[in-house]
Each structure stands twice: as C-alpha cells, then as structure tokens.
Amino acid sequence: MTQTATGKLAPQADPADQVKELAAENRALRARMAYLLEQAERNHSIMTRHQAFDLEIVSASNFPELVGTIFRVLPIISELDSVTLTLVDEDADIRTVMLKLDVVFEDFPGLQFVENINGLGFDLGRRNAYSPTPKPILGMYDAQRHAATFPTAPSGLQSVALVPLLRNRRIIGSLNLGSCDPTRFTPSLGTDFIEHMASIIAICLENVISNEMLKYIGLTDSLTGVYNRRYIDRRLLEEIARARRQQYPISFMYIDIDHFKRVNDTVGHGGGDEVLREVSARIKNELRTSDALARFGGEEFVALLINANLDSAAFVAERIRASVANSMIVLSPELRLSVTVSIGVASLDPAADGEAEAIARELIARADELLYAAKDGGRNRVVSLLPG
Ligand SMILES: Nc1nc2c(ncn2[C@@H]2O[C@H](COP(=O)(O)OP(=O)(O)OP(=O)(O)O)[C@@H](O)[C@H]2O)c(=O)[nH]1
C-alpha cells in the first residue's frame, strides 16, 4: 500500500502491470522517436534537394534554361502536381525581347504573362510604395478562379498556393503551386519556406531577364529594331556550319536604299530615320521567321536566308524590291515619298570547303559586289549573277 496525497492508502500496483505499462510507454517512445527521425531525414532530404535546385537556378545562364529548370525540377523535389509562373510584362517588353532571342514560348505552357499586377490574383487594393508586400494565398483549388493560372494542371487539383515574386518590394509575378492533396496548402500553413523559395526564384528571374535585355540591346539596331552587324556576323558563322552539316543552301542579300542622301536632304534626318524604319519593316515582311535581317549601318541592310538557293533568294529579293518601290512612304498626310532599293544576292554552296570565317567574308563580299552591279545597272533592281 502507498499513501496518497489525501492520506488514504492506495492499492499497490501489480509489478507485472507496471512492467507492461513501461513496455508500452517504451514502445510509444520508440515509435515517436522513429517518426521524428523519419521526419528529420525527410526534411534533410528536402533541404538537400532544394539546395541543389537553388544552385541550378542560380547558375542558369538564360531565360529558357531558368524557366525550364523551374518547371522540370520543382514539381519533383516539392512533390507538386502543377507548377506555373505568371510574369508581369506591362508593355510586352519581356515577350518581345525573348522572341527576338529565339525563345520558343510553346515550350513553356506553364509560363504566362499579365499586363499588370492586378492580373495576378492577389487582393492588392490600391497600392503605393509603402503598401505592405502581399503574402502568399493558400487554399482550395477553385476552377473558376484558378483554371487560367494552372493551364497545364492534371485533373483533380485540390489545393493551391499563389506566391508573389517580389524584387525590392516590387511585384514581378507569381509562382503558382498546385497539389492533388487537399491538405497540402491550407490557409493556416506557415509560408516561410515557399516565400524563401519564391524570393530566390524572383532574383534569378530578374537577373536573367536583365541579362537577356542587355544581350538584345547588344545585338539589335536601336533605330529600326532589326539585328545589328555583330549579330549577323555571329549568326552567319553558325548558319554556315549548320548548312554544311545538313547540306542545305543559304543565301545572303545586301540591300541598299537608293539615293538616300537625297531623302535626308528632302525630308531631314528625322524623316530619313522614319524611312529607314519603314523600309526595314517592309523587308522583314517578305522574310521567313527563320531568316535574319540586320542593319549594317547607314542605309544598308543585309538579310540571311536559311534553306534558300540563289533562285529562291533572288525571287524573295525581287518581292522586297517591289514592296519598297510599289507604294510611297507616308511621313505625314502632306509628306509622302517614293523610295527604291538595290539588292545584291549571293548563295553559299553547301559543298564549299574551307574555314567558316573565310566563307562568310567571301559571301558578304560577293553580295556587296552584286549590289554595286545593281547600282551600276541603274538602281531599283536585283542582281544575283554578274553579267558576262
Ligand atoms: N537619316 C539617317 N541617315 C543616315 C543614317 N546613317 C547614314 N545616313 C545617311 O545615308 C546617306 C548615305 O549616302 P550615300 O552613301 O552617299 O549613298 P546614297 O545617297 O544612298 O546613294 P546610292 O547608295 O549610291 O544610291 C548619307 O547622307 C548619310 O548621312 C541614319 O542613321 N539616319
């Protein structure tokens, strides 16, 4: 018998029961321990996978590589059924630049753009520089509200998290996570981890987007928006190598606006610039998206035509000549003028051997020579073969 707090004597516990009780307690403790160990191991493995993911996205060198890594890796390491990205792209600058840099948006169906932050699905109200930064929204999947955000989701999505992508308090988009597990994203869940992940993704996105913008600026002509000489010089070498490997022809055109000095003298330098923009747009209109157009400086343009032999390139050149000559360029309701171009066209024989640099130089020189033949022949014409 043992004495209780009230002074009464309690019946002594059977030692066999005590052993049983202790054994049960022990088993419960072991099970709890095993569970905690399993959780710790799981968390460690998640941390390790996320660290590897962070390293991979930090070292992505361009936009497609970064976005591709996010869509490929994040669903696996975070065990998610859908991951999409929405980016704010007010004047379509990001899309324009990426298209110019040959990004194929069809490769990323989970990537979307909105015109402004109100299209992101956060309840933002009227915002100013001091407004608090929005928090992630976690909750049940609602087809009416979320279907557009998760265009690639499998059926059966149950819970979602829309996580704002922030850079210096500016909202640049949202990272959208979806799961078929209804308990995965509930409003009461802590959001530190996903906010941290989104902040790394936001930094990486801003970095690659600025790099791509710089790349674009370095490769394009600011007056007309077409490529510049640096781009064509590089692209020509790549295309010569590919054309020889895959045995298809490529052609090169030199296009020069006739008597452009007179145009400037008549309509001023500003009017001349407008004419350069209009002529470049008309040339571009006649080319395929796989071709490349560049301004080589002044009133000279060049075009690189992929998989086009001399005859088909001369045919395209004739279309370009006609599209410039056949309708006047309208600078204002009172001011319109006729402009013509002369074009020299040369082709690369895929069987040609020798160094790509030497072949490129020869191709450019030959097109230039043919252009001068077109000028000599009276301008407003295409020359693809030297007379005689
Ligand atoms: N508006 C404008 N003019 C430019 C630009 N770059 C060069 N030019 C002008 O382009 C003209 C080129 O003249 P030229 O090379 O003599 O040739 P052209 O008058 O076109 O005569 P042909 O080529 O022989 O038909 C010059 O007057 C340059 O000042 C530019 O960026 N904007």
PDBQT file of the ligand as one rigid body, heavy atoms in Angstrom, charges set to zero:
ROOT
HETATM    1  N1  LIG A 401      18.528  59.621 -91.512  1.00  0.00    +0.000 N 
HETATM    2  C1  LIG A 401      19.631  58.882 -91.422  1.00  0.00    +0.000 A 
HETATM    3  N2  LIG A 401      20.568  58.971 -92.400  1.00  0.00    +0.000 NA
HETATM    4  C2  LIG A 401      21.674  58.224 -92.312  1.00  0.00    +0.000 A 
HETATM    5  C3  LIG A 401      21.899  57.366 -91.229  1.00  0.00    +0.000 A 
HETATM    6  N3  LIG A 401      23.098  56.746 -91.419  1.00  0.00    +0.000 NA
HETATM    7  C4  LIG A 401      23.590  57.215 -92.607  1.00  0.00    +0.000 A 
HETATM    8  N4  LIG A 401      22.733  58.102 -93.144  1.00  0.00    +0.000 N 
HETATM    9  C5  LIG A 401      22.868  58.852 -94.393  1.00  0.00    +0.000 C 
HETATM   10  O1  LIG A 401      22.787  57.982 -95.509  1.00  0.00    +0.000 OA
HETATM   11  C6  LIG A 401      23.357  58.646 -96.647  1.00  0.00    +0.000 C 
HETATM   12  C7  LIG A 401      24.102  57.627 -97.451  1.00  0.00    +0.000 C 
HETATM   13  O2  LIG A 401      24.501  58.258 -98.626  1.00  0.00    +0.000 OA
HETATM   14  P1  LIG A 401      25.453  57.588 -99.716  1.00  0.00    +0.000 P 
HETATM   15  O3  LIG A 401      26.276  56.513 -99.078  1.00  0.00    +0.000 OA
HETATM   16  O4  LIG A 401      26.171  58.691-100.427  1.00  0.00    +0.000 OA
HETATM   17  O5  LIG A 401      24.522  56.856-100.697  1.00  0.00    +0.000 OA
HETATM   18  P2  LIG A 401      23.135  57.203-101.383  1.00  0.00    +0.000 P 
HETATM   19  O6  LIG A 401      22.808  58.661-101.324  1.00  0.00    +0.000 OA
HETATM   20  O7  LIG A 401      22.115  56.299-100.773  1.00  0.00    +0.000 OA
HETATM   21  O8  LIG A 401      23.398  56.818-102.872  1.00  0.00    +0.000 OA
HETATM   22  P3  LIG A 401      23.464  55.373-103.505  1.00  0.00    +0.000 P 
HETATM   23  O9  LIG A 401      23.693  54.359-102.435  1.00  0.00    +0.000 OA
HETATM   24  O10 LIG A 401      24.607  55.436-104.491  1.00  0.00    +0.000 OA
HETATM   25  O11 LIG A 401      22.160  55.139-104.211  1.00  0.00    +0.000 OA
HETATM   26  C8  LIG A 401      24.228  59.790 -96.092  1.00  0.00    +0.000 C 
HETATM   27  O12 LIG A 401      23.615  61.004 -96.393  1.00  0.00    +0.000 OA
HETATM   28  C9  LIG A 401      24.206  59.537 -94.569  1.00  0.00    +0.000 C 
HETATM   29  O13 LIG A 401      24.225  60.772 -93.842  1.00  0.00    +0.000 OA
HETATM   30  C10 LIG A 401      20.895  57.312 -90.196  1.00  0.00    +0.000 A 
HETATM   31  O14 LIG A 401      21.013  56.576 -89.190  1.00  0.00    +0.000 OA
HETATM   32  N5  LIG A 401      19.789  58.080 -90.336  1.00  0.00    +0.000 N 
ENDROOT
TORSDOF 0
